[in-house]
């Protein structure tokens, strides 16, 4: 049996294109070839279970070896093997059935993953690193003869009688000069660890030295001997392949530690398992998050049949769940996954919807089953839930029943419960229920206390996403407005149409306004004299709710750059009914009036964290002299 031929393709430019475009991502040759070898072992196992193969299976495994002197890397398996006819069918014809179209379509391609997989090029990724590839194989079929295939990267190949004496396949790569970095134990180990920790077939890469007890020495102390053992890559147990009923909490936590060795234990997890209308298994973990969270991505690992593909799972996982950790495995997502594939594939959209649904169901279950425990977790999971409510309409519809508001008294309410709680005290003259909130209870304490004196409740909104969440809730809830507690003086936060009596005459009001404007002397601060409760502060500095919200969004990159570029402007509310205002009016000279007005204004700035630099120094010195 000997045959020479030419691969059926109208151009000879295929290999330069493979090498050129796939060069930056060339380590995936090993992923492709080891995955093929593992598939071959799984196929023989399947045939044996169906009674179509009655020979000895032996221990099914894949081995990777390299020879630095000969400059070869060999991937061996004892799987199904191939006949010469099958080599022609699977290696020659399929790989190049669309090669002409391939050359035309991808001569301008920029992404390596755009190319592999589109035309059955998985095996041919070998030529990214090899100047010559040899296959030695023996089929499982009775009476099959060993066959070999050799190709040097041109369109010519040679099929001959092979040398293999046992069932399975060796793929031998003769590494080219540009790729000799792969002829390194460290480099190969790194790649194998990355892709194959959970491979279903035993994967062996050389040997490793381990110490074993070897009795005692003459002094009775234990002694050890060095033993060479197989270096097995895939010892980790892929728990996502098991049934949830067969797993304990410790199994999930142990698996989490394997994936993320330095992380705190997760809050809880969701086991995914669906076989229609697509296949998907996996475990998603909710990690503990801090409020100053940096939006870390790439924490979910995507697998296909237990082979790692990527940790870039955008499109597969909804945007709001990108902070989750864990594993998703779907054979419906090909190994040769690409960004353009993910965006276009119907299964990916279904998977995305399924994950959203499962997460919503899990959260609803936790809320109903043990509300106090759920509330304890809210500081960690709230950011996921709020992000989901903003970004996914279907998720919002479910989450409005388990999304929570937390107030400054550490009490938790659902959206419906909260409206019921505050509507009696916090409905304005137009019938709008006004929710008050703080982003910093310590800094805004004076405003919170003023609100509480009026029996108003104040929500805590201090996560990075709350600025957007506030706007979204306003949009969703009918006749509900949200105002930051320092957006105005307490009497004006919720306009009930009530007017307080003014203690000042028209002339006095005009005089007080002039004194404060002169003392402040800053165009950004607009002074108004208000009729307020005498118990309120003499001076309050606020920024309009709408303007501040737009500026906050601009600062977060929310597309409001127009507002971000506008200068800050503040309202200065002078409490005309406060006794300090009377004291200022009765002061003997203009200097005393100005000094008292400036002191009261600086106190208002100080309470908002707006007093800094030279103004703060002047305030301290003035305070000392007044004492």
C-alpha positions in Angstrom: 0.0 0.0 0.0 1.6 3.2 -1.2 0.1 6.3 -2.7 1.1 9.8 -3.5 -1.3 12.5 -4.4 -2.2 16.1 -4.3 -4.8 17.6 -1.9 -7.8 18.6 -4.0 -7.4 22.4 -3.8 -7.0 25.0 -6.5 -4.4 27.1 -4.8 -1.2 26.3 -3.0 -1.4 29.3 -0.7 -3.3 27.5 2.1 -0.4 26.7 4.4 1.3 30.2 4.3 -2.2 31.6 5.2 -2.6 29.2 8.1 0.9 30.1 9.4 0.6 33.8 8.8 -2.9 34.4 10.3 -2.7 31.9 13.2 0.8 32.7 14.3 -0.2 34.9 17.2 -2.4 32.2 18.6 -0.2 29.2 17.7 -0.4 27.4 21.1 -3.9 26.2 20.1 -2.4 23.5 17.8 -2.0 21.5 21.0 -5.6 22.1 22.1 -6.8 20.9 18.7 -4.7 17.7 18.5 -5.1 16.6 22.1 -8.9 17.2 21.8 -9.0 15.0 18.6 -7.0 12.3 20.4 -9.3 12.4 23.4 -12.4 12.1 21.1 -10.8 9.0 19.5 -10.6 7.3 22.9 -14.2 8.3 23.7 -15.4 6.8 20.4 -13.8 3.4 21.0 -15.3 3.4 24.5 -18.7 4.1 23.0 -18.3 1.4 20.4 -17.4 -1.1 23.1 -20.5 -0.1 25.2 -22.6 -0.7 22.1 -21.1 -4.1 21.5 -19.5 -3.0 18.2 -16.0 -3.5 19.5 -15.1 -6.7 21.5 -11.4 -6.3 21.9 -9.5 -5.3 25.0 -10.0 -1.6 25.7 -7.0 -1.3 28.1 -6.5 1.9 30.0 -7.6 4.7 27.6 -5.3 7.6 27.6 -3.6 10.3 25.5 0.2 10.9 25.8 2.1 14.0 24.8 5.9 13.7 24.4 8.7 15.8 22.9 12.2 15.2 21.7 14.4 18.3 21.8 17.2 16.7 19.6 14.9 15.4 16.9 12.7 18.6 17.3 9.4 16.6 17.4 6.3 16.7 19.5 4.1 13.6 19.5 0.5 13.2 20.5 -0.5 9.6 20.9 -3.8 7.9 21.8 -5.1 4.3 22.0 -8.5 5.3 20.6 -10.4 4.3 17.4 -7.5 4.6 14.9 -7.9 5.1 11.1 -7.6 3.1 8.0 -5.9 4.5 4.8 -9.3 5.2 3.4 -10.4 7.1 6.5 -7.2 9.1 6.3 -8.1 10.1 2.7 -11.6 11.0 3.8 -11.0 12.8 7.1 -7.5 14.3 6.6 -7.3 15.1 2.9 -10.8 15.8 1.6 -12.7 17.4 4.6 -9.8 19.7 5.5 -9.7 21.3 2.1 -13.2 20.9 0.8 -13.7 24.7 1.0 -10.1 25.8 0.7 -10.4 28.1 -2.3 -13.3 29.9 -0.7 -11.3 30.0 2.5 -8.3 31.7 0.8 -10.5 34.4 -0.7 -12.6 35.0 2.4 -9.8 35.1 5.0 -6.9 36.7 3.2 -7.9 39.9 5.1 -8.8 38.2 8.4 -7.4 39.7 11.6 -8.6 37.2 14.3 -7.1 33.8 14.3 -10.3 32.3 15.7 -12.2 33.5 12.7 -10.3 31.0 10.6 -9.9 27.7 12.5 -13.0 25.5 12.5 -14.7 27.2 9.5 -13.3 24.7 7.1 -12.4 21.7 9.2 -8.9 23.1 9.9 -8.5 21.8 13.4 -6.0 19.1 12.5 -4.2 21.5 10.1 -3.4 23.9 12.9 -0.4 21.5 13.3 1.2 23.4 10.4 1.3 26.6 12.5 4.3 25.1 14.3 5.4 22.1 12.1 7.3 22.0 8.8 6.2 18.4 8.4 3.4 16.3 10.0 3.3 12.5 10.1 0.4 10.3 11.2 1.0 6.7 12.2 -2.3 4.9 12.9 -4.0 1.5 13.2 -7.8 1.2 13.1 -9.8 -0.9 15.6 -11.4 -2.8 12.8 -10.6 -6.5 12.4 -7.9 -7.1 9.8 -7.0 -3.4 9.5 -3.5 -2.6 8.4 -1.4 0.2 9.9 -1.3 3.3 7.7 0.9 6.4 7.6 0.4 9.8 6.2 3.1 12.4 5.7 2.7 16.0 4.5 5.4 18.7 4.4 3.2 21.7 4.4 2.8 21.8 0.6 -0.4 20.5 -1.1 1.4 17.1 -1.6 0.9 14.1 0.7 2.1 10.5 0.9 0.1 7.6 2.2 2.0 4.3 2.9 1.9 1.3 5.1 2.4 2.3 8.7 4.5 1.0 11.6 2.0 1.1 14.4 1.3 -2.3 16.0 -1.4 -1.3 18.5 -4.8 0.3 18.0 -4.7 4.1 18.0 -2.9 7.1 16.4 0.4 9.0 16.7 0.5 12.5 15.3 4.2 13.5 15.0 5.0 17.2 14.5 8.5 18.1 13.1 8.7 21.6 14.7 9.8 24.5 12.4 12.6 26.9 13.3 10.2 29.7 14.4 8.4 27.5 16.9 11.2 25.9 18.9 9.8 27.5 22.0 7.4 24.6 22.2 10.2 22.1 22.6 10.3 22.9 26.3 8.9 20.9 29.1 7.8 24.1 31.0 6.0 25.6 28.0 4.1 22.4 27.1 3.2 21.8 30.7 1.8 25.3 30.9 -0.4 24.8 27.8 -1.6 21.4 28.9 -2.5 22.7 32.3 -4.4 25.6 30.8 -6.7 23.6 28.5 -6.9 20.0 29.8 -7.2 20.0 33.6 -10.7 18.5 33.2 -10.2 16.4 30.0 -12.4 13.2 30.2 -9.5 11.0 29.0 -6.4 10.5 31.1 -3.7 12.8 29.8 0.0 12.0 30.4 2.9 14.2 29.8 6.2 12.5 30.7 7.0 11.7 34.3 7.6 13.5 37.5 9.7 12.7 40.6 7.9 12.2 43.9 9.1 11.3 47.4 7.7 8.1 49.0 8.3 6.8 52.6 11.1 4.2 52.6 11.3 2.8 56.2 13.6 4.3 58.8 17.3 5.0 59.1 19.6 3.6 61.8 18.5 6.3 64.2 14.8 5.4 63.7 14.0 8.5 61.7 11.8 8.2 58.6 13.6 8.1 55.3 12.3 8.7 51.8 13.1 7.5 48.3 12.5 9.3 44.9 10.1 7.6 42.6 9.4 8.4 38.9 5.6 8.5 38.3 3.4 9.4 35.3 2.9 13.2 35.1 -0.9 13.2 34.8 -2.3 16.6 33.8 -6.0 16.1 34.5 -6.5 15.0 38.1 -9.2 17.6 38.9 -12.7 16.4 39.1 -15.1 18.3 36.8 -18.1 18.5 39.2 -20.3 20.1 36.6 -20.5 16.7 34.9 -22.1 15.1 38.0 -25.7 15.3 39.2 -26.4 17.9 41.9 -28.0 15.1 44.0 -24.6 13.4 44.1 -22.7 16.5 45.4 -22.3 18.0 48.8 -21.6 21.6 49.7 -18.0 20.7 50.4 -17.6 19.4 46.8 -18.7 22.7 45.4 -16.5 24.7 47.7 -13.5 22.4 47.0 -14.0 22.9 43.3 -14.2 26.6 43.7 -10.8 26.6 45.6 -9.3 24.6 42.6 -10.5 27.3 40.2 -9.7 30.3 42.3 -7.1 29.3 44.9 -6.9 32.7 46.7 -10.5 33.8 46.8 -12.9 33.9 49.8 -15.6 31.2 49.8 -18.5 32.1 47.5 -22.0 33.1 48.8 -23.9 30.4 46.9 -23.9 28.7 43.5 -26.2 27.5 40.8 -25.7 24.2 39.1 -26.7 24.4 35.4 -27.9 21.3 33.5 -30.0 21.4 30.4 -30.2 19.1 27.3 -32.9 20.7 25.2 -33.0 22.8 23.1 -29.2 22.9 23.6 -26.7 21.0 25.7 -25.2 22.9 28.7 -23.8 22.0 32.0 -21.9 24.2 34.5 -21.7 25.7 37.9 -21.9 29.5 38.5 -20.7 30.9 41.8 -21.8 34.3 43.4 -18.5 35.7 44.9 -18.3 38.1 47.8 -18.0 41.6 46.4 -16.9 44.8 48.0 -18.6 48.1 47.2 -15.4 49.5 45.7 -15.4 46.6 43.3 -13.4 46.8 40.2 -15.5 45.2 37.5 -13.2 42.2 37.0 -14.1 40.2 33.9 -12.9 36.8 32.6 -13.8 34.9 35.8 -16.1 32.4 34.1 -14.4 29.7 32.1 -15.9 28.3 28.9 -15.4 24.6 28.1 -16.5 22.4 25.3 -16.6 18.7 26.3 -14.4 19.5 29.2 -11.7 21.2 27.1 -11.1 24.8 28.0 -11.9 27.3 25.3 -11.8 30.8 26.7 -12.5 33.0 29.6 -14.0 35.6 27.3 -17.6 34.7 27.7 -19.4 38.0 26.7 -22.5 37.2 24.7 -22.8 33.7 26.3 -23.3 35.1 29.8 -25.5 38.2 30.2 -23.5 41.4 30.8 -24.8 41.8 34.4 -23.5 38.3 35.4 -20.0 38.9 34.1 -18.9 39.3 37.7 -19.9 35.7 38.5 -17.2 33.0 38.8 -17.4 29.4 37.6 -17.6 27.1 34.6 -19.9 26.7 31.6 -19.5 23.6 29.3 -21.5 23.2 26.1 -20.7 20.9 23.2 -22.9 23.2 21.1 -20.2 25.8 21.2 -17.4 24.6 19.0 -13.8 24.5 20.2 -12.9 27.0 17.5 -15.1 29.6 18.9 -14.8 33.2 17.7 -16.3 36.5 18.6 -18.3 36.8 15.3 -19.5 33.2 15.8 -20.8 34.0 19.3 -22.6 37.1 18.2 -24.4 35.3 15.4 -25.1 31.9 16.9 -28.7 31.1 17.8 -27.7 28.6 20.6 -25.6 31.3 22.3 -28.7 33.6 22.5 -30.7 30.7 24.0 -27.9 29.9 26.5 -27.8 33.6 27.5 -31.6 33.6 28.2 -31.4 30.3 30.1 -28.6 31.5 32.4 -30.6 34.7 33.1 -33.7 32.6 34.0 -31.8 30.2 36.2 -30.1 33.0 38.2 -33.5 34.7 38.7 -35.1 31.4 39.9 -32.2 30.8 42.3 -32.4 34.2 43.8 -36.2 34.0 44.1 -35.9 30.6 45.8 -33.3 32.0 48.3 -35.5 35.0 49.1 -38.6 32.9 49.7 -36.9 30.1 51.6 -34.9 32.2 54.1 -35.4 36.0 53.8 -33.2 37.0 56.8 -30.2 35.0 55.3 -31.0 36.6 51.9 -30.9 40.0 53.5 -27.5 39.3 55.0 -26.2 38.5 51.6 -27.7 41.6 50.0 -24.6 43.8 50.4 -22.7 41.3 48.2 -25.4 40.3 45.7 -27.2 43.6 45.4 -24.9 44.9 42.7 -25.7 41.8 40.5 -29.4 42.2 41.0 -29.5 45.9 40.4 -27.2 45.6 37.3 -29.6 42.9 36.0 -32.7 45.0 36.7 -31.2 47.9 34.7 -29.8 45.9 31.8 -32.3 43.0 31.2 -36.0 43.6 31.0 -36.9 39.9 31.5 -34.7 39.8 34.6 -36.3 43.0 36.0 -39.8 41.5 35.8 -38.7 38.6 38.0 -36.3 40.6 40.2 -38.8 43.3 41.3 -40.1 40.6 43.7 -36.7 39.9 45.3 -34.7 43.1 44.6 -34.4 45.1 47.9 -34.1 48.6 49.1 -32.0 49.1 52.3 -32.5 52.2 54.5 -30.1 54.0 56.9 -31.6 52.0 59.8 -30.4 48.7 58.1 -34.0 47.6 57.3 -34.8 45.9 54.0 -37.9 46.3 51.8 -39.0 44.9 48.4 -40.0 47.6 45.9 -43.7 47.1 46.7 -43.2 47.1 50.5 -41.2 50.3 50.4 -43.8 52.2 48.5 -46.4 51.2 51.1 -44.0 52.2 54.0 -43.4 55.8 52.8 -46.4 56.9 50.8 -48.3 58.4 53.7 -45.5 60.7 54.8 -43.7 61.2 51.5 -46.3 62.0 48.9 -46.0 65.5 47.4 -48.8 67.9 46.4 -48.9 66.4 42.9 -49.4 62.8 44.1 -45.8 61.7 43.6 -44.2 59.4 46.2 -40.7 60.8 46.9 -38.0 58.4 47.9 -35.0 60.1 49.7 -31.6 58.5 49.5 -28.0 59.0 50.6 -24.8 57.9 49.0 -22.7 58.6 52.1 -24.5 58.5 55.5 -21.5 59.8 57.4 -21.0 62.8 55.2 -24.7 63.6 54.7 -25.7 63.0 58.3 -27.0 66.5 59.0 -29.4 66.2 56.0 -30.5 62.7 57.1 -31.3 64.0 60.6 -33.3 66.9 59.2 -35.3 64.4 57.0 -35.9 62.1 60.0 -37.3 65.0 62.1 -40.0 65.2 59.4 -40.6 61.4 59.7 -39.1 60.8 56.3 -37.2 57.6 55.6 -33.8 57.6 53.9 -32.5 54.8 51.6 -28.9 53.9 51.3 -27.6 54.0 47.7 -23.8 53.7 48.0 -22.8 51.1 45.4 -21.0 52.1 42.1 -24.2 51.2 40.1 -26.8 53.1 42.2 -26.6 56.3 40.2 -28.0 54.4 37.2 -30.3 52.3 39.4 -32.0 55.4 40.9 -32.8 56.7 37.4 -34.1 53.2 36.3 -36.4 52.8 39.3 -37.9 56.3 38.6 -38.5 55.3 35.0 -40.1 52.0 36.0 -42.3 53.0 39.0 -45.3 55.1 38.3 -45.5 58.4 40.2 -42.3 57.8 42.1 -39.4 60.3 42.3 -36.0 59.8 43.9 -34.1 62.7 45.5 -30.8 62.7 47.2 -31.3 63.8 50.8 -28.9 66.8 50.2 -30.6 67.9 47.0 -32.5 70.6 48.9 -33.5 71.8 52.4 -35.7 69.3 54.2 -38.8 71.5 53.9 -38.4 71.6 50.1 -37.4 68.0 49.4 -41.0 67.0 49.3 -43.2 69.9 48.2 -46.5 69.4 50.0 -47.7 72.9 49.1 -47.3 74.1 52.7 -45.9 77.5 53.2 -44.1 78.5 56.4 -44.4 82.1 57.7 -41.5 84.4 57.0 -40.0 86.0 60.1 -38.3 88.7 58.0 -39.7 91.7 56.4 -39.1 92.4 52.7 -36.4 94.9 53.5 -34.7 92.5 56.0 -34.8 89.7 53.4 -33.1 92.0 50.8 -30.5 93.0 53.4 -29.7 89.4 54.5 -29.3 88.4 50.8 -26.8 91.3 50.2 -24.8 90.4 53.3 -24.4 86.8 52.3 -23.7 87.4 48.6 -21.0 89.9 49.6 -19.5 87.5 52.2 -19.5 84.5 49.8 -18.5 86.3 46.7 -18.6 83.2 44.4 -20.7 83.2 41.2 -21.3 79.4 41.4 -23.3 79.8 44.6 -26.8 81.3 44.2 -28.2 82.7 47.5 -31.9 82.5 48.4 -33.6 83.4 51.7 -36.1 80.7 52.7 -38.9 80.5 55.2 -37.8 77.3 57.1 -38.3 75.6 60.5 -36.2 77.6 63.0 -34.7 74.3 64.2 -33.1 73.7 60.8 -29.5 74.9 60.1 -29.0 78.6 59.3 -27.3 77.9 56.0 -27.6 74.9 53.7 -25.7 74.3 50.5 -27.2 71.9 47.9 -26.9 71.0 44.3 -30.0 70.5 42.1 -30.9 66.7 41.9 -31.1 66.6 38.1 -27.8 68.5 37.6 -25.9 66.5 40.2 -27.2 63.2 38.7 -26.2 64.1 35.2 -22.7 65.1 36.5 -22.4 61.8 38.4 -23.3 59.9 35.2 -20.8 61.9 33.2 -18.1 61.0 35.7 -18.9 57.3 35.3 -18.8 57.6 31.5 -22.6 57.4 31.2 -22.7 59.5 27.9 -23.5 62.8 29.7 -20.3 64.6 28.8 -22.1 67.8 28.1 -23.1 68.1 31.8 -19.7 66.9 32.9 -18.1 69.9 31.2 -20.5 72.4 32.8 -19.2 74.3 35.8 -20.6 73.2 39.2 -23.4 75.4 40.5 -25.0 75.3 44.0 -28.0 76.7 45.9 -27.3 78.4 49.2 -30.5 78.4 51.3 -30.5 80.9 54.1 -32.9 80.0 56.9 -34.7 83.4 57.4 -36.3 82.0 60.6 -33.1 81.0 62.3 -31.9 83.2 65.3 -28.4 83.5 63.7 -29.9 85.5 60.8 -31.5 87.9 63.4 -28.1 88.1 65.1 -26.5 89.1 61.8 -29.0 91.8 61.2 -28.5 93.2 64.7 -24.7 93.2 64.4 -23.2 96.6 65.0 -20.9 96.8 61.9 -20.6 95.3 58.4 -17.4 93.4 59.3 -19.1 91.5 62.1 -22.1 90.8 59.8 -19.7 89.5 57.0 -17.7 87.4 59.4 -20.8 85.7 60.9 -22.3 85.1 57.4 -19.0 83.7 56.1 -18.7 81.4 59.2 -22.3 80.1 58.7 -21.6 79.5 55.0 -18.3 77.7 55.6 -20.0 75.4 58.1 -22.5 74.5 55.4 -19.7 73.8 53.0 -17.9 71.8 55.6 -20.9 69.5 56.1 -20.9 68.8 52.4 -17.1 68.2 52.2 -16.8 71.3 50.0 -14.4 73.3 52.2 -10.8 72.7 51.2 -7.4 74.4 50.9 -7.0 78.1 51.8 -10.7 78.4 52.6 -10.5 75.6 55.1 -7.5 77.2 56.8 -9.2 80.6 56.9 -12.3 79.0 58.5 -10.2 77.2 61.2 -8.3 80.5 62.0 -11.6 82.4 62.2 -13.2 79.7 64.4 -10.3 80.0 66.8 -10.6 83.8 67.0 -14.4 83.6 67.5 -13.9 81.2 70.5 
